[in-house]
C-alpha cells in the first residue's frame, strides 16, 4: 500500500535503465509508476542502445529518478560505467536498482549507489530485484513475476515515506548497502565450468546459422552496436553476453556455442535454479 505523502506538483518522476533482456526495464518502470502518485507520467530514459547514450542523463533538483542496471558477474556492466559517470544529478533524489539472474548481485548495488552519489544524486533507498537470467533462462524463469512487482509497490511506499521526511527536514540519510565498496568493488565474479573449474569466454561471440534471413533485427537490438547490419553473421564489435540478439531473433538463427560458455551455463543450471531468491531493499 502506498503511504500518503505530500509531493510538489513540479516534481518529475524519471525511469532510467539499461535493459537488453527487458527484466530491468520492467522492474524500473513498475517502480517508477508506483511512485507517480500525482499521475503526472513517468519520463523514460532508456540507454540500452548506443543512440540512447549519445548524451548524458541530466536531472534537476527535486526530481525523483529510478535507475536500473542489470548485474553482470557480480558488478555493473563495465562498458556502461564510463557513461554513467557522465550523468548530472544536480541534487535529484534517486533510487538505484539492480536486477540479477538468481545467482548473486555481488557488489553491483553498492557500485551503482556510489556512482550516482558521486554524480550529484541523493539516494533515498536502493534495491536488488531478481529477473530471468539473460543466458540461462532456467534461472528465475518468468521473473519479475506478480509477487516481485507487488514488492516493488511496497518498496515504492517506503520510498515515498522517506521522500516526505526529506522534503520536510531537508536531510537525506546515507543509504547503507551491503557489499565491498571502492576502489575495486571486490573485482568480478570468476565464471565456473560444469565441474567447478574456472572458465573464460570473454571473447566469445554469437554465431549465425543458415536459418538467418538477413532481416537485421539482431543488429537493431544489440546494445553495443556490435553486429553488422548488412551482414548479421559478422560481429566485429564486443559481445557482452546479454543475449538480446539470441532472445529476439525471429527465426532462432543466433547461438552462442562457445564450449567454455556452454559449460558455464550448465554450471549455473546445476547450482542456481533453486532456491528462488527474493527482492532486497535498503
C-alpha positions in Angstrom: 0.0 0.0 0.0 1.3 3.4 -0.9 1.6 5.7 2.0 0.2 9.2 1.8 2.9 11.8 1.2 3.0 15.4 0.1 4.7 15.8 -3.3 5.5 19.0 -5.1 3.4 19.3 -8.2 6.6 20.3 -10.1 8.4 17.0 -9.2 9.2 14.9 -12.2 9.5 11.1 -12.0 12.1 9.6 -14.2 12.9 5.9 -15.0 16.4 5.3 -16.5 17.6 1.9 -17.5 20.0 -0.3 -19.4 18.0 -3.4 -20.2 19.0 -5.6 -23.1 16.9 -8.6 -21.8 13.9 -6.5 -20.7 13.7 -7.5 -17.0 15.4 -4.4 -15.7 13.2 -2.1 -17.7 10.0 -3.9 -16.4 11.1 -3.5 -12.7 12.2 0.1 -13.1 9.0 1.2 -15.0 6.7 -0.5 -12.4 8.6 1.0 -9.5 8.6 4.5 -11.1 4.9 4.2 -11.9 4.2 3.2 -8.3 6.0 6.4 -7.2 4.0 8.6 -9.5 1.2 9.3 -7.0 0.3 12.5 -8.8 -0.2 10.6 -12.1 1.9 13.2 -13.9 3.5 10.4 -16.0 6.9 8.8 -15.9 9.6 10.0 -18.2 11.7 7.1 -19.5 15.4 7.4 -20.3 16.3 4.1 -21.9 20.0 4.0 -22.6 20.1 0.3 -23.7 21.0 1.1 -27.3 24.0 3.2 -28.4 21.7 6.0 -29.6 20.5 6.4 -26.0 24.0 7.1 -24.8 24.9 10.0 -27.1 24.1 12.5 -24.3 24.3 12.2 -20.5 21.2 12.0 -18.4 20.7 15.3 -16.7 18.1 15.8 -13.9 17.1 18.7 -11.8 17.0 19.3 -8.0 13.7 17.9 -6.7 13.2 15.3 -9.4 12.9 11.6 -8.4 14.8 9.2 -10.6 14.7 5.4 -10.6 17.9 4.0 -12.2 18.0 0.3 -13.1 21.0 -1.8 -14.2 21.5 -5.5 -14.8 24.2 -7.3 -12.9 27.0 -8.9 -14.9 29.5 -11.1 -13.0 28.5 -9.5 -9.7 29.1 -6.0 -10.9 27.7 -3.3 -13.2 28.4 -3.9 -16.9 31.9 -2.4 -17.1 31.4 -0.9 -20.5 28.5 1.2 -19.2 30.3 2.6 -16.2 32.0 5.5 -18.1 28.7 6.6 -19.5 27.0 6.5 -16.0 29.8 8.8 -14.7 28.9 11.5 -17.2 25.4 12.0 -15.7 24.4 15.1 -13.8 22.2 14.6 -10.8 22.1 18.2 -9.6 20.6 17.2 -6.3 17.8 15.0 -7.6 16.5 12.1 -5.5 17.5 8.7 -6.8 16.6 5.1 -6.2 19.3 2.8 -7.6 18.1 -0.7 -8.6 20.0 -3.7 -9.8 18.4 -6.8 -11.4 20.2 -10.2 -11.3 19.5 -13.7 -12.5 19.2 -15.6 -9.2 22.9 -16.2 -8.6 24.1 -13.1 -6.8 24.0 -9.3 -7.2 27.5 -9.2 -5.7 28.7 -5.6 -5.3 26.7 -4.1 -8.2 24.2 -2.3 -6.0 26.8 -0.5 -3.8 28.7 0.3 -7.1 25.6 1.9 -8.6 24.8 3.8 -5.4 28.3 5.2 -5.3 28.4 6.3 -8.9 25.0 8.1 -8.6 26.1 9.8 -5.4 29.3 10.9 -7.0 27.4 12.4 -10.0 25.2 14.5 -7.8 22.2 12.4 -6.9 20.7 11.8 -3.4 19.8 8.2 -2.8 16.5 7.6 -0.9 16.8 3.8 -1.0 18.2 1.0 -3.1 17.0 -2.4 -4.1 18.1 -5.7 -5.8 15.4 -7.5 -7.8 15.5 -10.9 -9.5 14.9 -11.2 -13.2 15.1 -14.1 -15.7 18.8 -14.8 -16.3 19.9 -13.4 -19.7 21.6 -16.5 -21.0 20.4 -19.2 -18.6 16.6 -18.7 -18.6 16.1 -21.7 -16.4 17.2 -19.4 -13.6 14.4 -17.1 -12.4 12.2 -18.1 -15.3 9.5 -15.5 -16.0 10.7 -13.1 -13.4 10.0 -10.4 -12.4 6.6 -12.0 -11.6 3.5 -10.7 -9.9 5.0 -11.1 -6.5 8.1 -9.2 -7.4 6.1 -6.3 -8.8 3.9 -6.3 -5.7 7.1 -6.0 -3.6 8.1 -3.1 -5.9 4.9 -1.4 -4.9 5.6 -1.9 -1.2 9.1 -0.6 -1.7 7.7 2.5 -3.5 5.6 3.1 -0.4 8.7 3.2 1.7 10.5 5.5 -0.7 7.6 7.9 -0.7 7.7 7.9 3.1 11.4 8.7 3.1 10.8 11.4 0.4 8.2 13.1 2.6 10.7 13.2 5.6 13.4 14.5 3.3 11.1 17.3 1.9 10.2 18.3 5.4 13.6 18.1 7.1 15.9 18.6 4.1 18.2 15.8 5.2 18.7 12.6 3.3 20.5 9.9 5.4 23.1 7.8 3.7 21.6 4.6 2.3 23.7 1.7 3.7 24.1 -1.1 1.1 25.8 -4.4 1.7 28.9 -5.3 -0.3 32.5 -4.4 -0.9 32.9 -0.8 -2.0 35.5 1.3 -3.8 38.1 1.1 -5.2 37.6 -2.2 -6.9 34.2 -3.4 -5.5 35.6 -6.9 -4.9 36.5 -7.5 -8.6 34.4 -9.5 -11.0 32.9 -13.0 -10.4 35.0 -15.7 -12.0 32.7 -17.9 -14.1 32.9 -21.6 -13.4 32.5 -24.6 -15.7 30.4 -27.6 -15.3 33.0 -29.3 -13.0 33.6 -26.1 -11.0 36.7 -25.2 -12.9 37.4 -21.5 -13.9 36.4 -20.9 -17.5 36.9 -17.9 -19.7 34.7 -16.8 -22.6 35.1 -13.1 -22.7 35.9 -13.0 -26.4 33.1 -15.5 -27.4 30.6 -14.1 -29.8 27.2 -15.4 -31.1 27.3 -17.5 -34.3 24.7 -17.4 -37.1 23.0 -20.4 -38.6 21.8 -20.9 -42.2 18.3 -20.0 -40.9 19.2 -16.3 -40.9 17.1 -14.3 -43.3 19.2 -11.2 -43.1 16.5 -9.1 -41.5 19.0 -7.2 -39.3 16.8 -7.3 -36.2 19.8 -8.6 -34.2 21.8 -5.6 -35.2 19.0 -3.3 -34.2 18.8 -4.7 -30.6 22.5 -5.1 -29.9 23.3 -2.7 -27.0 26.9 -2.3 -28.1 26.1 -1.9 -31.8 28.4 -4.8 -32.5 26.5 -6.7 -35.2 26.9 -5.8 -38.9 23.5 -4.6 -40.1 24.3 -5.5 -43.8 25.7 -9.0 -42.9 24.4 -10.0 -39.4 26.7 -13.1 -39.4 29.5 -10.6 -38.8 30.1 -9.4 -35.2 33.1 -7.0 -35.4 32.4 -5.4 -32.1 32.4 -6.6 -28.5 29.8 -9.0 -27.1 28.7 -8.6 -23.5 26.7 -11.8 -23.5 23.3 -10.0 -22.9 21.6 -12.5 -25.3 19.4 -9.7 -26.8 20.2 -11.0 -30.3 19.6 -14.6 -29.4 16.4 -13.9 -27.5 14.8 -11.8 -30.2 15.8 -13.4 -33.5 12.5 -14.3 -35.2 13.9 -17.5 -36.7 16.3 -18.5 -33.9 19.4 -18.1 -36.0 21.7 -16.7 -33.4 23.5 -19.0 -31.0 26.4 -18.8 -28.6 28.1 -22.2 -28.9 31.5 -21.5 -27.3 32.3 -24.6 -25.2 33.5 -22.7 -22.2 30.4 -20.5 -22.2 28.1 -23.6 -22.6 29.9 -25.3 -19.7 29.3 -22.2 -17.5 25.6 -22.3 -18.5 25.4 -25.9 -17.3 27.1 -24.9 -14.0 24.5 -22.2 -13.4 21.6 -24.6 -14.1 23.1 -27.1 -11.7 23.6 -24.7 -8.8 21.3 -21.7 -9.1 17.9 -22.6 -10.2 16.9 -23.2 -6.5 16.3 -21.6 -4.1 14.5 -18.8 -5.8 15.8 -15.5 -4.3 13.6 -12.6 -3.4 13.7 -8.8 -3.5 16.0 -7.0 -1.1 15.8 -3.3 -0.4 17.6 -0.9 1.8 
